[in-house]
Amino acid sequence: IDIINQVSDIPEAMISFATKSSDIDPFIKHIKNPQMCRVRLSMMPEHHRQVLELNTARIEDRLTAINKLVDAGFEVHINLSPIVVTENIKEEYSNLLNLINESLSNRAKSQLAYEIIFLTHSPTLYDKVPQYAPKAHDMMVNGPLQLVPKWNKPNVFSYGKKDKNTLKSLINSLVNNITPYSRIRYMF
């Protein structure tokens, strides 16, 4: 909070950070220039969160936090990340975007933007995840699409270029149809 307040005192500076927390009341209370802060709340289908992000806030609670943050003067975006492809990706993300649409206030919707990141995985993590989170590892590496080395970062794995282009089209279409008031800042 001290760092955020110091940065927000710099003219024309804006601080941005991502969180998976919904416990934002103490944060709101102590930030003196909320209009100089962009908070990005990470979102994924709730059953993905239960496998991939144990001990983080429920998705519905994060959506409630967005409304509170916007009401307090913060700019709030949604990180759809990491998008892990399953057999039911279209249904899962349709349901998530419908939940977002139903949960956010008009004020939150009017300033909403998405930052979208598909799963990336490194060999370092790949070797450790099966030991401490076997269900998460299974969801990440045994889905319908194969993870391949990125063309520009061979030590990082993600979905192949052709698959990712198809996924981008799908997510673009869902966002435009379900939350047409929002924009996509980036997607990779």
C-alpha positions in Angstrom: 0.0 0.0 0.0 2.9 2.4 0.8 4.5 1.7 -2.6 1.2 2.2 -4.4 0.6 5.5 -2.6 4.1 6.7 -3.4 3.8 5.9 -7.1 0.3 7.4 -7.3 1.8 10.7 -6.1 3.9 10.9 -9.3 2.1 13.1 -11.8 0.7 11.1 -14.8 1.9 7.8 -13.3 -0.4 4.9 -13.0 0.2 1.7 -11.1 -1.2 -1.6 -12.3 -1.2 -5.0 -10.7 -3.0 -8.3 -10.8 -4.7 -10.1 -8.0 -6.7 -13.2 -7.3 -7.9 -11.9 -4.0 -11.4 -10.6 -3.1 -10.4 -9.2 0.3 -10.1 -5.7 -0.9 -11.9 -3.6 1.8 -8.6 -2.9 3.8 -6.9 -2.1 0.5 -9.6 0.4 -0.6 -9.5 2.1 2.8 -5.8 2.9 2.6 -5.2 3.9 -1.0 -5.3 7.7 -1.3 -5.4 8.0 -5.1 -7.5 5.1 -6.4 -8.0 6.8 -9.8 -4.2 6.3 -10.4 -4.6 2.5 -9.9 -5.6 -0.2 -12.4 -6.4 -3.5 -10.6 -6.6 -6.6 -12.8 -8.6 -9.5 -11.3 -7.8 -12.9 -12.7 -10.8 -15.0 -13.8 -11.3 -18.5 -15.0 -14.2 -21.0 -14.8 -14.8 -21.8 -11.1 -14.1 -25.5 -11.5 -10.7 -24.6 -13.1 -9.9 -22.4 -10.1 -10.6 -25.3 -7.8 -8.0 -27.3 -9.6 -5.5 -24.8 -10.7 -5.6 -22.1 -8.1 -6.3 -23.7 -4.7 -6.6 -21.3 -1.8 -7.5 -18.3 -3.9 -10.8 -16.4 -3.8 -13.8 -17.8 -5.5 -14.7 -16.3 -8.9 -18.0 -14.9 -7.7 -16.2 -13.2 -4.8 -13.7 -11.6 -7.2 -16.6 -10.3 -9.3 -18.1 -8.7 -6.1 -14.7 -7.1 -5.5 -14.7 -5.6 -9.0 -17.9 -3.7 -8.2 -16.5 -2.5 -4.9 -13.2 -1.3 -6.5 -14.9 0.5 -9.3 -17.3 2.2 -6.8 -14.2 3.3 -4.9 -12.7 4.9 -8.0 -10.3 2.3 -9.2 -10.0 1.2 -12.8 -10.5 -2.5 -12.9 -9.8 -5.0 -15.8 -10.2 -8.7 -16.0 -7.4 -11.1 -16.7 -8.8 -14.2 -18.4 -5.7 -16.2 -17.5 -4.5 -18.7 -17.8 -6.9 -20.1 -20.3 -6.5 -23.8 -20.1 -8.2 -25.6 -23.0 -10.5 -28.4 -22.2 -13.0 -30.3 -24.3 -15.7 -27.9 -23.1 -13.9 -24.6 -23.6 -16.7 -22.9 -25.5 -19.3 -23.8 -22.8 -17.0 -23.0 -19.9 -16.1 -19.6 -21.2 -19.6 -18.8 -22.3 -20.7 -19.5 -18.8 -17.9 -17.4 -17.3 -18.6 -14.4 -19.5 -22.3 -14.7 -18.7 -21.5 -14.7 -15.0 -19.3 -11.6 -15.5 -22.1 -9.9 -17.4 -24.7 -10.8 -14.8 -22.5 -9.8 -11.8 -21.0 -6.5 -12.8 -22.6 -3.2 -12.2 -23.2 -0.9 -15.1 -20.4 1.3 -13.8 -18.0 -1.6 -13.8 -19.1 -2.7 -17.3 -18.5 0.8 -18.7 -14.8 0.7 -17.9 -14.1 -3.0 -18.4 -11.3 -4.3 -20.5 -9.9 -7.8 -20.8 -6.3 -9.0 -20.8 -6.2 -12.5 -22.1 -3.4 -15.0 -21.7 -3.5 -18.6 -22.8 -1.6 -21.2 -20.8 2.1 -21.1 -21.0 4.2 -23.8 -19.2 8.0 -24.1 -18.7 10.0 -27.3 -18.3 10.9 -26.2 -14.8 7.3 -26.0 -13.8 6.4 -29.0 -15.9 8.7 -31.2 -13.8 7.4 -29.9 -10.4 3.7 -29.6 -10.8 2.9 -33.3 -11.0 4.4 -33.8 -7.5 2.4 -31.1 -5.7 -0.7 -30.7 -7.9 -1.3 -33.8 -10.0 -4.9 -32.7 -11.0 -3.6 -29.3 -12.2 -0.8 -31.0 -14.2 -3.3 -33.3 -15.8 -5.6 -30.5 -16.7 -2.8 -28.5 -18.2 -1.0 -31.1 -20.2 -3.6 -33.7 -21.1 -6.2 -31.5 -22.7 -7.4 -31.7 -26.3 -4.6 -29.5 -27.6 -0.9 -30.3 -27.4 1.5 -27.8 -25.7 4.4 -27.1 -28.0 7.5 -24.9 -27.7 6.9 -21.3 -28.6 8.6 -20.2 -31.8 10.4 -17.3 -30.1 10.9 -19.0 -26.7 11.8 -22.7 -27.1 11.9 -23.2 -23.3 8.3 -22.1 -23.0 5.4 -24.3 -24.0 2.0 -23.1 -25.2 -0.7 -24.0 -27.7 0.5 -24.1 -31.3 0.1 -21.0 -33.6 -2.8 -22.5 -35.6 -4.6 -23.7 -32.5 -4.1 -20.4 -30.8 -5.5 -18.5 -33.8 -8.6 -20.7 -33.5 -8.8 -20.1 -29.8 -8.4 -16.3 -30.2 -11.3 -16.3 -32.7 -13.4 -18.2 -30.3 -12.7 -16.0 -27.3 -13.1 -12.8 -29.4 -16.5 -14.0 -30.6 -17.6 -14.9 -27.0 -16.5 -11.5 -25.7 -18.2 -9.6 -28.5 -21.4 -11.6 -28.1 -21.7 -11.8 -24.3 -19.9 -8.6 -23.1 -20.0 -6.3 -26.1 -19.4 -3.2 -23.9 -15.9 -4.4 -23.1 -12.7 -4.3 -25.1 -9.7 -6.6 -25.3 -6.5 -4.9 -24.5 -4.4 -7.8 -25.6 -4.5 -11.6 -26.1 -1.6 -14.0 -26.5 
